[in-house]
Amino acid sequence: MANHKSAAKRARQALVRNARNRQIISTMKTSIKKLRTAIEAKELDKLDELLKQSQSTIARSWKKGVIHKNNMSRKISRLTKAVAQAKKG
């Protein structure tokens, strides 16, 4: 346990931030999973809307500092590529 008042406060802040970051990551992963499921099920009519939602949640995760910018770009790129591939054939 923390020995100083400031260290105790930092520990409390870390718990709050950890919970917030877990929730943001969970939301992001859920939106990605919904899109991947739609791709596998070949639900072509839903893909554009789900891709837009996934891109939004991924970008929001980056904006809040939960993931790195390159991580965001890589995830969005791969999802966009997967959707294009699914529509193509």
Rosetta blueprint (number, residue, H / E / L):
1 M L
2 A L
3 N L
4 H L
5 K H
6 S H
7 A H
8 A H
9 K H
10 R H
11 A H
12 R H
13 Q H
14 A H
15 L H
16 V H
17 R H
18 N H
19 A H
20 R H
21 N H
22 R H
23 Q H
24 I H
25 I H
26 S H
27 T H
28 M H
29 K H
30 T H
31 S H
32 I H
33 K H
34 K H
35 L H
36 R H
37 T H
38 A H
39 I H
40 E H
41 A L
42 K L
43 E L
44 L H
45 D H
46 K H
47 L H
48 D H
49 E H
50 L H
51 L H
52 K H
53 Q H
54 S H
55 Q H
56 S H
57 T H
58 I H
59 A H
60 R H
61 S H
62 W H
63 K H
64 K L
65 G L
66 V L
67 I L
68 H L
69 K H
70 N H
71 N H
72 M H
73 S H
74 R H
75 K H
76 I H
77 S H
78 R H
79 L H
80 T H
81 K H
82 A H
83 V H
84 A H
85 Q H
86 A H
87 K H
88 K H
89 G L
